Amino acid sequence: MNLPNYKVGDISEETYLEDEKMRDIKHEYFDGEIFAMAGASISHQRIISNLVINIGTHLKHTPCEVFSSDIKVRADSGKKYFYPDALVVCQNDDKDAYYTESPRIIVEVLSNSTRKFDKNLKRHIYQAIPTLEEYVLIEQDRVEIEISRRSTNWQPVFYFIDDDITFESIDLTLPVLELYQRVENDEIHAFMKALQLAKLEEVNSKDNIAF
């Protein structure tokens, strides 16, 4: 579908929202400018799928819901709209079916092209949203998850391959590896190989004792 060609910085919030419904490619909105979103890797999609399944199951029969990357977050009094990779909403009082102003958790999976923006400017914009309790950054090329929480003045806490991770605002704890199921990277390969060797050594040790 053909849409108007706008000058940089002259797109109103209302125009962006209406045009976005007709676009084939999602765009984020930043102070009057729009930016097309790039496609995601298989590892990226697997992490989000694992996250949504685990959180969605936990939130069943509660007022909270988890959404993946098709729901926008409205920030900075409508001057900015982003598509987080996942978010949790517990207040179902938003006036629009295509965005929320009341996320409790926002999750971004990092890539080389988005890491700096997600960890710096976007972090400050999200943390100004009154309902936000946890901001989660997940690496896909190594096993590392960072959570910043309002309850601790947004001080980051890091979780690694053999840790359990806690989403405090929804009372959910699970192994970090649950979020990396079927994800392929060097750290996971090395970890799984070490586990296999340890199990093999344990079996050999039991066999020797039996003799």
Secondary structure as UniProt FT lines:
FT   TURN            8..9
FT   HELIX           13..20
FT   TURN            21..22
FT   STRAND          27..30
FT   TURN            31..32
FT   STRAND          33..36
FT   HELIX           42..59
FT   TURN            60..61
FT   STRAND          65..68
FT   TURN            69..70
FT   STRAND          72..75
FT   HELIX           76..78
FT   STRAND          80..82
FT   STRAND          86..89
FT   STRAND          99..100
FT   STRAND          103..110
FT   TURN            112..114
FT   HELIX           115..119
FT   HELIX           121..127
FT   TURN            130..131
FT   STRAND          134..139
FT   STRAND          145..149
FT   HELIX           150..152
FT   TURN            153..154
FT   STRAND          156..159
FT   TURN            161..162
FT   STRAND          164..167
FT   HELIX           168..170
FT   STRAND          172..175
FT   HELIX           176..180
FT   TURN            181..182
FT   HELIX           186..210
//
